[in-house]
Amino acid sequence: MNILETHHLSHQFPSGEKAVRDLNLRVPSESIYGFLGANGAGKTTSLRLVLGLLKKQSGEVTIFGKPFDQNRVAVLSKLGSLIESPSVYGHLTAVENLKLFQKIYRCPTSRIGDVLAMVGLTGTGNKPAGRFSLGMKQRLGIAIAMLHNPELLILDEPTNGLDPNGIIEIRELLRTLNREQGLSILISSHLLSEIEKLVTHVGIIHQGTLMFQGTFEELMNKKRQTARVVVETGDMSKALETLTAGAWKPTPAGEGIIVPFSSRSDIARINQQLVAADIEVYAIRNVSRDLETVFMDLIKTPSA
Protein backbone atom coordinates (compact mmCIF):
# COMPACT_ATOMS: atom_id res chain seq x y z
CA MET A 1 0.00 0.00 0.00
CA ASN A 2 1.24 3.49 -0.84
CA ILE A 3 0.95 6.13 1.86
CA LEU A 4 1.54 8.94 -0.65
CA GLU A 5 0.94 9.15 -4.39
CA THR A 6 1.04 11.93 -6.95
CA HIS A 7 -0.77 11.62 -10.24
CA HIS A 8 0.54 13.57 -13.25
CA LEU A 9 1.67 16.43 -11.01
CA SER A 10 3.10 19.37 -12.99
CA HIS A 11 4.12 22.94 -12.24
CA GLN A 12 5.46 25.78 -14.35
CA PHE A 13 6.87 29.02 -12.95
CA PRO A 14 5.73 32.40 -14.33
CA SER A 15 9.08 32.63 -16.15
CA GLY A 16 7.97 29.64 -18.25
CA GLU A 17 10.38 27.21 -16.59
CA LYS A 18 8.85 23.77 -16.07
CA ALA A 19 9.82 22.82 -12.52
CA VAL A 20 7.83 19.58 -12.28
CA ARG A 21 6.73 17.46 -15.24
CA ASP A 22 4.03 14.79 -14.99
CA LEU A 23 5.29 13.50 -11.63
CA ASN A 24 3.94 10.15 -10.41
CA LEU A 25 5.46 9.41 -7.01
CA ARG A 26 4.64 6.17 -5.19
CA VAL A 27 5.77 6.15 -1.54
CA PRO A 28 5.04 2.78 0.16
CA SER A 29 3.76 2.70 3.71
CA GLU A 30 6.48 2.27 6.39
CA SER A 31 9.24 2.90 3.85
CA ILE A 32 12.10 5.37 3.86
CA TYR A 33 11.77 6.87 0.39
CA GLY A 34 14.78 8.80 -0.89
CA PHE A 35 13.79 11.54 -3.34
CA LEU A 36 17.05 12.24 -5.16
CA GLY A 37 18.20 14.90 -7.57
CA ALA A 38 20.76 17.62 -8.08
CA ASN A 39 20.09 21.09 -6.71
CA GLY A 40 17.42 22.66 -8.90
CA ALA A 41 16.08 19.30 -10.12
CA GLY A 42 12.59 19.98 -8.74
CA LYS A 43 12.68 18.24 -5.36
CA THR A 44 11.63 21.15 -3.14
CA THR A 45 8.98 22.35 -5.61
CA SER A 46 7.54 18.82 -5.70
CA LEU A 47 7.39 18.60 -1.91
CA ARG A 48 5.79 22.06 -1.66
CA LEU A 49 3.12 20.93 -4.12
CA VAL A 50 2.53 17.73 -2.13
CA LEU A 51 2.09 19.71 1.09
CA GLY A 52 -0.11 22.39 -0.43
CA LEU A 53 2.50 25.09 0.20
CA LEU A 54 2.49 25.81 -3.52
CA LYS A 55 -0.70 25.84 -5.55
CA LYS A 56 -0.66 22.99 -8.02
CA GLN A 57 -1.52 23.71 -11.63
CA SER A 58 -2.34 20.18 -12.75
CA GLY A 59 -2.40 16.68 -11.32
CA GLU A 60 -3.54 15.17 -8.05
CA VAL A 61 -2.02 14.33 -4.66
CA THR A 62 -3.28 11.39 -2.61
CA ILE A 63 -2.11 10.90 0.99
CA PHE A 64 -3.35 8.13 3.30
CA GLY A 65 -5.53 6.99 0.40
CA LYS A 66 -7.44 10.29 0.31
CA PRO A 67 -7.32 13.21 -2.16
CA PHE A 68 -5.37 15.91 -0.33
CA ASP A 69 -7.47 18.79 -1.69
CA GLN A 70 -10.65 17.31 -0.23
CA ASN A 71 -9.19 16.16 3.10
CA ARG A 72 -6.59 18.79 3.91
CA VAL A 73 -7.21 19.07 7.68
CA ALA A 74 -7.49 15.31 8.25
CA VAL A 75 -4.34 14.62 6.24
CA LEU A 76 -2.24 17.34 7.86
CA SER A 77 -3.20 16.07 11.31
CA LYS A 78 -1.29 12.85 10.52
CA LEU A 79 1.61 14.39 8.62
CA GLY A 80 4.79 16.07 9.82
CA SER A 81 7.18 18.05 7.65
CA LEU A 82 10.41 20.00 7.64
CA ILE A 83 10.97 21.98 4.45
CA GLU A 84 14.33 23.73 4.13
CA SER A 85 15.42 25.40 7.42
CA PRO A 86 13.58 24.55 10.66
CA SER A 87 11.27 27.31 11.95
CA VAL A 88 12.40 27.79 15.54
CA TYR A 89 12.49 30.80 17.85
CA GLY A 90 16.14 31.46 18.66
CA HIS A 91 15.48 33.17 21.99
CA LEU A 92 13.44 30.24 23.30
CA THR A 93 14.64 26.91 24.65
CA ALA A 94 13.81 23.61 22.98
CA VAL A 95 11.01 22.99 25.50
CA GLU A 96 9.59 26.49 25.03
CA ASN A 97 9.61 26.11 21.25
CA LEU A 98 7.78 22.81 21.54
CA LYS A 99 5.20 24.26 23.97
CA LEU A 100 4.14 26.76 21.31
CA PHE A 101 3.54 24.03 18.77
CA GLN A 102 1.94 21.76 21.39
CA LYS A 103 -0.82 24.36 21.82
CA ILE A 104 -1.31 24.54 18.05
CA TYR A 105 -1.46 20.76 17.66
CA ARG A 106 -3.47 20.33 20.89
CA CYS A 107 -1.49 17.25 21.78
CA PRO A 108 -0.62 16.05 25.33
CA THR A 109 2.11 17.96 27.15
CA SER A 110 3.86 14.63 27.71
CA ARG A 111 4.70 14.52 23.99
CA ILE A 112 7.26 17.30 24.54
CA GLY A 113 9.46 15.07 26.67
CA ASP A 114 8.86 12.14 24.35
CA VAL A 115 10.04 13.90 21.18
CA LEU A 116 12.99 15.55 22.92
CA ALA A 117 14.14 12.09 23.98
CA MET A 118 13.63 10.77 20.44
CA VAL A 119 15.90 13.40 18.91
CA GLY A 120 18.47 13.46 21.73
CA LEU A 121 17.80 16.99 23.01
CA THR A 122 16.61 16.19 26.54
CA GLY A 123 19.69 17.71 28.15
CA THR A 124 19.61 21.14 26.48
CA GLY A 125 17.99 22.77 29.54
CA ASN A 126 17.86 26.58 29.41
CA LYS A 127 20.07 26.90 26.35
CA PRO A 128 18.29 29.05 23.74
CA ALA A 129 17.79 27.45 20.34
CA GLY A 130 19.73 30.30 18.74
CA ARG A 131 22.87 28.86 20.33
CA PHE A 132 22.25 25.34 19.02
CA SER A 133 24.52 23.83 16.41
CA LEU A 134 23.02 23.34 12.95
CA GLY A 135 22.58 19.64 13.67
CA MET A 136 20.75 20.38 16.93
CA LYS A 137 18.46 22.84 15.13
CA GLN A 138 17.66 20.18 12.54
CA ARG A 139 16.85 17.70 15.29
CA LEU A 140 14.63 20.28 17.02
CA GLY A 141 12.85 20.84 13.69
CA ILE A 142 12.25 17.09 13.44
CA ALA A 143 11.00 17.06 17.05
CA ILE A 144 8.47 19.77 16.16
CA ALA A 145 7.39 17.78 13.09
CA MET A 146 6.97 14.67 15.29
CA LEU A 147 5.11 16.40 18.11
CA HIS A 148 1.60 15.36 17.00
CA ASN A 149 2.71 11.74 16.38
CA PRO A 150 2.38 11.73 12.57
CA GLU A 151 2.26 8.64 10.37
CA LEU A 152 4.22 10.28 7.55
CA LEU A 153 7.28 12.52 7.86
CA ILE A 154 8.40 14.64 4.88
CA LEU A 155 11.91 16.12 5.10
CA ASP A 156 13.61 18.37 2.56
CA GLU A 157 17.43 18.08 2.63
CA PRO A 158 17.61 17.52 6.43
CA THR A 159 21.39 16.88 6.36
CA ASN A 160 22.24 19.88 4.17
CA GLY A 161 25.19 21.79 5.64
CA LEU A 162 25.81 19.32 8.46
CA ASP A 163 29.23 17.98 9.37
CA PRO A 164 29.83 14.20 9.10
CA ASN A 165 28.87 13.61 12.73
CA GLY A 166 25.63 15.58 12.31
CA ILE A 167 24.75 13.61 9.17
CA ILE A 168 25.27 10.31 11.02
CA GLU A 169 23.07 11.51 13.91
CA ILE A 170 20.18 12.45 11.61
CA ARG A 171 20.54 9.19 9.67
CA GLU A 172 20.41 7.06 12.82
CA LEU A 173 17.47 9.07 14.16
CA LEU A 174 15.41 8.53 11.00
CA ARG A 175 16.32 4.86 10.85
CA THR A 176 15.20 4.42 14.48
CA LEU A 177 11.89 6.25 13.91
CA ASN A 178 11.16 4.07 10.90
CA ARG A 179 12.18 0.80 12.52
CA GLU A 180 10.72 1.25 16.01
CA GLN A 181 7.61 3.31 15.26
CA GLY A 182 6.79 2.21 11.72
CA LEU A 183 7.00 5.83 10.60
CA SER A 184 6.91 6.38 6.84
CA ILE A 185 9.55 8.88 5.73
CA LEU A 186 9.95 10.81 2.48
CA ILE A 187 13.35 12.47 2.43
CA SER A 188 14.80 14.59 -0.37
CA SER A 189 18.54 14.93 -0.92
CA HIS A 190 21.20 15.58 -3.54
CA LEU A 191 23.63 13.28 -1.68
CA LEU A 192 23.30 9.78 -3.15
CA SER A 193 26.24 8.52 -1.11
CA GLU A 194 24.38 9.41 2.09
CA ILE A 195 20.88 8.36 1.04
CA GLU A 196 22.01 4.89 -0.04
CA LYS A 197 22.87 4.13 3.61
CA LEU A 198 19.33 4.92 4.75
CA VAL A 199 16.55 4.33 2.23
CA THR A 200 14.39 1.36 1.25
CA HIS A 201 12.99 3.02 -1.89
CA VAL A 202 14.31 5.60 -4.34
CA GLY A 203 12.94 8.17 -6.77
CA ILE A 204 15.39 10.07 -8.98
CA ILE A 205 14.27 13.39 -10.47
CA HIS A 206 16.06 15.43 -13.14
CA GLN A 207 14.83 18.70 -14.63
CA GLY A 208 11.43 18.05 -13.10
CA THR A 209 11.07 14.55 -14.59
CA LEU A 210 11.11 11.31 -12.61
CA MET A 211 13.88 9.23 -14.21
CA PHE A 212 13.73 6.20 -11.90
CA GLN A 213 11.48 4.89 -9.16
CA GLY A 214 11.69 1.60 -7.31
CA THR A 215 13.25 -0.21 -4.37
CA PHE A 216 16.85 0.39 -3.44
CA GLU A 217 17.54 -3.21 -4.45
CA GLU A 218 16.21 -2.46 -7.95
CA LEU A 219 18.62 0.47 -8.17
CA MET A 220 21.42 -1.84 -7.06
CA ASN A 221 20.39 -4.27 -9.80
CA LYS A 222 20.93 -1.51 -12.34
CA LYS A 223 24.45 -1.23 -11.02
CA ARG A 224 25.00 -4.96 -11.40
CA GLN A 225 23.37 -5.14 -14.83
CA THR A 226 25.70 -2.50 -16.20
CA ALA A 227 28.96 -3.93 -14.81
CA ARG A 228 31.83 -3.88 -17.31
CA VAL A 229 35.41 -5.03 -17.69
CA VAL A 230 38.24 -3.68 -19.84
CA VAL A 231 40.16 -6.39 -21.67
CA GLU A 232 43.66 -5.77 -23.09
CA THR A 233 44.89 -8.28 -25.68
CA GLY A 234 47.62 -8.77 -28.26
CA ASP A 235 45.15 -8.59 -31.15
CA MET A 236 42.34 -6.07 -30.76
CA SER A 237 40.61 -6.78 -34.08
CA LYS A 238 40.56 -10.53 -33.58
CA ALA A 239 39.43 -10.13 -29.95
CA LEU A 240 36.50 -7.92 -31.01
CA GLU A 241 35.51 -10.44 -33.67
CA THR A 242 35.81 -13.37 -31.27
CA LEU A 243 33.82 -11.78 -28.46
CA THR A 244 31.10 -10.57 -30.83
CA ALA A 245 30.77 -14.08 -32.22
CA GLY A 246 30.43 -15.33 -28.65
CA ALA A 247 27.32 -13.12 -28.10
CA TRP A 248 29.15 -10.55 -25.98
CA LYS A 249 28.77 -6.84 -26.79
CA PRO A 250 32.34 -5.53 -26.88
CA THR A 251 33.28 -1.97 -27.79
CA PRO A 252 36.80 -0.66 -28.42
CA ALA A 253 38.12 1.87 -25.90
CA GLY A 254 41.65 3.18 -26.29
CA GLU A 255 44.07 0.29 -25.94
CA GLY A 256 41.42 -2.09 -24.60
CA ILE A 257 37.95 -3.46 -25.18
CA ILE A 258 35.01 -2.78 -22.86
CA VAL A 259 32.76 -5.81 -22.31
CA PRO A 260 29.52 -5.72 -20.25
CA PHE A 261 28.98 -8.70 -17.94
CA SER A 262 26.36 -9.95 -15.49
CA SER A 263 28.30 -12.16 -13.06
CA ARG A 264 31.86 -12.91 -12.02
CA SER A 265 31.76 -16.22 -13.91
CA ASP A 266 31.26 -14.19 -17.11
CA ILE A 267 34.74 -12.75 -16.67
CA ALA A 268 36.21 -16.26 -16.63
CA ARG A 269 34.26 -17.17 -19.79
CA ILE A 270 35.46 -14.05 -21.59
CA ASN A 271 39.06 -14.99 -20.79
CA GLN A 272 38.52 -18.63 -21.80
CA GLN A 273 37.01 -17.64 -25.14
CA LEU A 274 39.93 -15.36 -26.00
CA VAL A 275 42.55 -17.93 -24.98
CA ALA A 276 40.75 -20.65 -26.98
CA ALA A 277 41.02 -18.37 -30.03
CA ASP A 278 44.79 -18.16 -29.44
CA ILE A 279 44.61 -14.49 -28.39
CA GLU A 280 47.05 -13.31 -25.74
CA VAL A 281 45.23 -11.66 -22.82
CA TYR A 282 47.36 -9.05 -21.07
CA ALA A 283 44.85 -7.72 -18.55
CA ILE A 284 41.22 -7.85 -17.45
CA ARG A 285 40.13 -5.19 -15.02
CA ASN A 286 36.80 -3.96 -13.67
CA VAL A 287 35.41 -0.60 -14.72
CA SER A 288 34.32 1.33 -11.63
CA ARG A 289 30.52 1.19 -11.46
CA ASP A 290 29.32 2.80 -8.26
CA LEU A 291 25.85 4.20 -7.66
CA GLU A 292 27.02 7.71 -8.49
CA THR A 293 27.81 6.47 -12.00
CA VAL A 294 24.40 4.80 -12.31
CA PHE A 295 22.78 8.04 -11.13
CA MET A 296 24.66 10.07 -13.75
CA ASP A 297 23.67 7.60 -16.48
CA LEU A 298 20.00 7.90 -15.50
CA ILE A 299 19.97 11.69 -15.78
CA LYS A 300 21.77 11.81 -19.10
CA THR A 301 18.45 11.35 -20.92
CA PRO A 302 17.29 14.90 -21.75
CA SER A 303 13.83 16.02 -20.76
CA ALA A 304 11.28 16.93 -23.42
N, C-alpha and C positions, 0 to 999 in steps of 0.2 A: 504493500500500500504506500502511496506517495503522500507525504504530509504537505508538500507544496508543489504546485504545478503552474506553469505559465503556458498560455496558448496563443501563439502567433503574436507575441508582444513586440511592439515596435515603437520607436520614438525618434523624432527628428527635431533638432534645435532650430530656432528662428533663422540661424545663419544658413540653414539648408543641410547641415551636417547630419548624417544618419548615425545616431549614437547606438541604437539597438535595432536589429533587423530580424523580425520573425522569430523571436526567441521562444523556445519550447523547453523550459527547464523541467526536470523530474527529480525531486528530492525525496528519497525513500524515508519512511518513518524510522526513527532511531539510528539514522546514519550520521556520519560526519561528511558532509558534501563540500569538497573544495572547488570553489568557483575561481578558475585561474585565468589570468590574462595579463599582458603588459600594461603599464600605466597608460590610461587613455583608451583601453580596449572596450570599455562599456560596462565594467563591473559595477561601479558605484551608481551609475544611471539606472542599471537594471534593478539593483536593490532598492533604490528610491522609488521606482515604479511599483515594485512588489509591495512596499510598505505604504504606498499611497502618499509619499512625501513629494512626489512629482506626478502631475496629472498625465495619465496614459492617453495616448492618441488612438491606439488600436490594440486589439487583443484582450485577453482575459487573464485574471489571476485567481487561482483556486488554492485556498489554504484550509487545512483540516477538512477537506472534502466539500467546502462551501465557497461560492463566489465571494470574493473579498468585498466587492462593491456593495453587495446586498447584506453583508454580515460584518461590517467593519468593527463595531463595538465588541461583538462576541469573539471575533478573531483576535483583535488586539489584546483582549484580556488574557489570552493564552500564548502570547508571543512577546519575546523580549528582543531588543535590538541595540546595537552600538554601531552607528554609522560615522565614520571618520573619527574625530577627537571626542573623548567622553565629555559630557556636559556636567561638570562638577563646580561647586562653589569653593573657590580657593581659600576663602577665609573661614570655612567651616571644616570641622573634623569629618572623618569618614562616617561616624555614627550620625552626626547632625545632617550630613548630606542625605543619608538614607532615611532619616525621619521625615524629611520633606517629601520624598517620593512615597514613603509608606502611607502618608495621609492621602496622596493622590490615588494610589492603588487600593487604599482601604484594606490592606492586608494586616495580619496580626503583628504586633510589635516584636514578637519573638523571632520573626523572619529576619530582623536586622542582625541579630547575633548569628543566626544560621548562615546567612550569605557572607558575612564577614569571615566566618570560619572557613567556608568553602574556598574563598579567594585568598586566604592567608593574611588578612589584615586585622585580625583580632587585637593585636598588640600595638596598634598605632596611637591609642589613647587620645591625648589632647593635641596631637600634631595636626595642624591645618593641612588640608588637601593640597594647597598651593605649594607646600614644601615636599610633597611626595615626588619620588622619582617617576619617570615616564611609565615604567612598568607597573608601579603601584597605582598610578592614575588609571591605567588600562584595566587593572584588576578591580578598581573601585567602579569603573564604568560597567564592567561585567556584573559586579555585585548588584548595581542598580537595575540592570536588565533582568537579573534573576530574582529580584525581590518578590514579585508576585507569582513565583513558581511556574514559569511558562513551560510549555511543551516543545516549543521551537525557539531557538536562539539564532539570530542573524547578526553576523559580525563582519564589518568591512575593514579589512587590513588591520586586524588587532595587534599584529606584531611589528607594524611599520615603525621604524625608528628605534626599536629596542635593541639593547646589546644582546650578545649571545645568551647570557644568563636569563635575561628577561624573556627572550623568545622561548627558552626551555620551560620557564615557569608557566607561561600562558599555554603552551602545548600540553603540559602535564595536567593543568587545570581543566582544559577542555576535554581531554581524554577521560579524566575522572568523572566529569559531569555526564558524559555520554555513557560510560560503562556502568556507573553506580546508580544513576538516576534515569537512564533511558532517554536522556535529553537528545532531541534531534538538533543538529547544528549545521547551519549554512555559513561557510566562512570564505570570504574572498581574499585573494592574495596574488601578488605577482612573483612570489618566491616558491617556485616548484620544488626546490631542494628542501624547503621547510615543510611544505604541505604534504609531500610524499611520506613524511614520518607520522602523519596524523590521520589522514582521511581514509574513508571506506569507499567513497564515490567521487568522481571528478567530472567537472564540466569545463571545457576550455573555450574561451571566447576571444575573438580577434576581429577588430574593426566592427564590433557590434554583432557579429555572427557566431553562433555556436558551432565550433569546428569538431568537437568530440564530446560525447557524454556516455558515461558508463561506470562500471566498478573500477577500483584501482587495479584489480587483477587484470581486467581487460586492457587497461593502459599498459600494464607490464607485458601483456601478451604482444602488444604492438612492438614493444622493444625487442622481444625475442624473435618475432616474425621477421624483423628487419635486420637481424644480425648479419655481419659480413666479415669475410677474411680477405686479406691481400696475399696473393700468391706470387712469388718471384721464381722464375724458371729460366732455363738456358735457351728456350725457344718459345718466344711469346706467341708467334703466329700459330704454331702447332698446338700449343697449350689452349689457346682460344678455341681452335677447331675441335680439339679433343673434348674439352669441357662442354661445349655447345652440343656436341653429338651425344654426350652423356646426360642431356636434359637439364644441365645447370644453366644459369643465366649470367655468364661472365661478361665483364666490361673492362677494357684496357684503362689503366690509370698510371701514367708515368712509366716507371720501370716495372710495374707489376700488373696484376689482374685482380679486380675486385669480384668476389663470388659470394652471393647471398647464401645463407644456410639456415637450417631450422634447429639442428641439434649438434652436439659435439661429435657424434658418430659421423655426421656429414663431412666433417673436416678430414677424418681418416679416409673416407671414401674418395674425396677429392684427390688426396695425396696418392692413394692406390691407383686411381685411374690414370694419373699423370705418369707414375712410375711404370705402369703396365704398357704405356705408349712410348716407353723409352725416352721420357723427358726428364731432364735433371731438375729437381726441385731444390731451390736454394733456401727458401724461407716461406713459412706460412704464419701470418700474424693476424690477430683480431683487430678489427677497426672499432675504435671506441664508440659505444652505442648507449650512452646514458639517457635518462629521461629528459634531460635538457635538449638533447639532440632530437628525440622524438617530438617534443613540444615544438621545436623550431620547424621541423618538417610539417607538422600539422598546420601551422599558421602561414606556410608559404603559399597556400592556395589563395589567390586574391578574391576579395569580396566583389559581388556584382554591384 
